[in-house]
Amino acid sequence: MSRIRTEEMIINMGPHHPSTHGVLHLVLHTDGEVVTKIEPKIGYLHRTFEKHAENLQYNQVVPYTDRTDYIASMNNNWTYAMAVEKLAGVEVPEYVEYLRVIFGELNRLASHLLFFGAFGLDSGAFTPMLFGFREREKILDLFEMTCGARLLYNYIWIGGLSHDIPPGFIEKTYDFLNDFYLRKDGKDALTEFRKLLTANRIFIERNADVGILTKEDAINLGVTGPALRATGFPWDLRKTEPYSIYDRFDWEVAVGRGEYGSIGDNMDRYLVRMKEMEESAKLIKQALDQLPSVKKLDVRSAVPNRIRPPKGKEIYFRAENPRGELGFYIRSDGSPKPARLKMRSPAFCNLSALPAMAEGWMLADLVMILGSLDIVLGEIDR
Amino acid sequence: MQGIISLFESGLGLPELWAFVIGVVVFSLLIFLFIALFVIVAVWLERKVSAVIQDRWGPMRAGLTIQGELQTIADTVKLLMKEDIIPKPVDKLLFILAPFIVFTATFMVFAGIPLGPNAYSGTFDLGLFYLIAISSLGVIGIVMAGWASNNKWSLYGAMRSVAQIVSYEIPIALILIAVVMYSGSFSVKEIIATQDTGYGIFGWFLFRNPFMFVAAILFLIAGTAENNRTPFDLPESESELIAGFHTEYTGMRFAFFFLAEYANMFVVGVLLAILFLGGYAPIWHVAALADIPVLGWFFGSSGFWIILKAMLVVIIQMWFRWTFPRLRVDQLMYTAWKVLIPFTMAIIVLNGIWMKLFNLI
């Protein structure tokens, strides 16, 4: 009897696929269920952000940064604002810095909560999505009462903020933190998440030892953020090169320890984000505690009227986004518009590690590995 | 063949063939009505159960009260009015046939399920065999749907479905042996009669010995796998295969797959009820009620008890769905071949030892 003829099947995953988190197109070469080769195709959401920025004044670019990584708009605003402040030499008041930390960390929480939900969905569990969104909703409410927007905030301006916090904001944030991790009666959100998903045997089986990324590979492929920290490398820009006022707070960098499998597997990437949520909440609490002792002033007082950095000056500034290291390279030609603006997108670099991580794994694992990278296509395509 | 068909044979004075035909048609309509009603209730229930689990309200608008109990009917109307799309590259005959085969298989299972001592369409001495054999026929329709759709994702779903259902048939069949060891018969009525000992729930096979208890849990697991529900919903896993074998289906054709899925949930519930929970035998016999016209019928032979027990299992399956993530293909196979089958075999042996020790044979 002759052998049954078998051949590779080429299958298009996306751009319309529920688990590609947007319009990512993966061309998969599959041998049965096993994925042997992955070719990511991107660009479906390309909006020429960088070219746009060359035709806009510095402060007008801020709303565009919102739209790159729309899950973490605050952090994008913030990184861009810090880059321009450094370029143009703008001093930011302490009060503004505190609010920026609070909002930046709140948005990091919101982003990780979305990851929690989406990752649960990738693994086939529907309920984590709702649990994650319940908490995220409270954060969005806080944002809405501050700046009126729920997704694209345009809140952190160069040299300041668009609005001061409204009355009642601090109490509401404390309420949120209490529900999120402070209350010790076992009904806080983080404990619920742990019980619902982290402790689930099927979830652990699906993620432990899957999609292992070694420290060397991660560094060589330019992976940053939680995916890099999950390999056991404690690289968090907030700690390693502290910007803003992060050196005033007491917190830890979450790293992968291989609790359920090997270091750098899916489970580690998940756990690092879960731990980061707790650390972010701690940071918010400390910032809120210290806020009353800071001199309150108009948050727009330091916003410069015109920004004209010296001719030929250039800068590369990077900060820790929920997805990893977000960098802005800006070159000035002395005009009110940047001569060149380049954005280093963390999700783009993280995605480039996908073939290295997921080739040889099954289709179902590929979905989980992609989910564990927590990509946002708006940022990849820009 | 007995039951309602015999009513037509004897009562109406018609020629035998006509009586038979009318009996079959009427009974089929009754089953169809039952399935449709059940699905309407079950879909609403599923949405409400998921809402409770997920801290939300679920459907609240459609209906007479404020609980949205007519939501499913509204959904059905929507599905009926949808355009029936048959994509060009599909194998038309198989594509059209597939949903009906899936549904027919489920439908035929209902013919073998007794809802009460007198409410059944037909009993066979090998009733259990019939139920198990027919319930796995649906996989043919799933393969047809997957193959005919001419869609690689659908094909994945179909192939997974075959592997899964074929694997999980085995533990189910082995568990049946454990049950038959106690009942001494493959007849569904006989199995229920053996459990109706007058001691209420203590007559159930579930509580006969510890191994039977484990067997019931294994049956629930294998049954959930058999009807493609989470955590075994690989054939239609939406995060991997979009919608698996029914990706290309729209409108009523899709609704038939949907109908079959929910009806299968009931089948698993009813099988578990028959095998381990005493079937239509009441949880307690109230002698005083037996003579009251309506109540006596309701609590005696209306199918109230078996539907109650089956619904309990259905709700447990819903609970599974909204709490668990999904297994991977190899883990699914591992669970079937390396966990369930050895365990069920051990249960058969231990059951035998138990029965010998306590002189039950």
Boltz contact constraints between the chains, C-beta under 6 A:
constraints:
  - contact:
      token1: [A, 11]
      token2: [B, 152]
      max_distance: 6.0
  - contact:
      token1: [A, 18]
      token2: [B, 238]
      max_distance: 6.0
  - contact:
      token1: [A, 18]
      token2: [B, 239]
      max_distance: 6.0
  - contact:
      token1: [A, 19]
      token2: [B, 239]
      max_distance: 6.0
  - contact:
      token1: [A, 33]
      token2: [B, 329]
      max_distance: 6.0
  - contact:
      token1: [A, 121]
      token2: [B, 239]
      max_distance: 6.0
  - contact:
      token1: [A, 122]
      token2: [B, 239]
      max_distance: 6.0
  - contact:
      token1: [A, 123]
      token2: [B, 325]
      max_distance: 6.0
  - contact:
      token1: [A, 124]
      token2: [B, 325]
      max_distance: 6.0
  - contact:
      token1: [A, 124]
      token2: [B, 326]
      max_distance: 6.0
  - contact:
      token1: [A, 125]
      token2: [B, 325]
      max_distance: 6.0
  - contact:
      token1: [A, 127]
      token2: [B, 53]
      max_distance: 6.0
  - contact:
      token1: [A, 127]
      token2: [B, 54]
      max_distance: 6.0
  - contact:
      token1: [A, 127]
      token2: [B, 322]
      max_distance: 6.0
  - contact:
      token1: [A, 130]
      token2: [B, 54]
      max_distance: 6.0
  - contact:
      token1: [A, 202]
      token2: [B, 231]
      max_distance: 6.0
  - contact:
      token1: [A, 202]
      token2: [B, 324]
      max_distance: 6.0
  - contact:
      token1: [A, 202]
      token2: [B, 325]
      max_distance: 6.0
  - contact:
      token1: [A, 202]
      token2: [B, 327]
      max_distance: 6.0
  - contact:
      token1: [A, 203]
      token2: [B, 325]
      max_distance: 6.0
  - contact:
      token1: [A, 205]
      token2: [B, 331]
      max_distance: 6.0
  - contact:
      token1: [A, 363]
      token2: [B, 240]
      max_distance: 6.0
  - contact:
      token1: [A, 364]
      token2: [B, 240]
      max_distance: 6.0
  - contact:
      token1: [A, 364]
      token2: [B, 328]
      max_distance: 6.0
  - contact:
      token1: [A, 367]
      token2: [B, 239]
      max_distance: 6.0
  - contact:
      token1: [A, 367]
      token2: [B, 240]
      max_distance: 6.0
